[in-house]
Amino acid sequence: MPELDIYQRTDHRWAWRLRAGNGEIIATDGGQGYENEADCRRTATAVVTGLYAPKGLA
């Protein structure tokens, strides 16, 4: 089962990554980082749940 990791980087920005059941990273924030945890969590959840998927793919 995939697991969403929300974490604070060494530069104090927040980031996310999605890990597959085998531990492999299958999606990230692309190195962008977020100034606060809430924005990071909101965007990660939207991406993972398909909110930004093209029509017909979600």
Summary of the structure (lengths in Angstrom):
residues: 58
radius of gyration: 11.8
end to end distance: 18.6
largest distance: 38.2
contacts: 134
relative contact order: 0.22
helix: 21%
strand: 29%
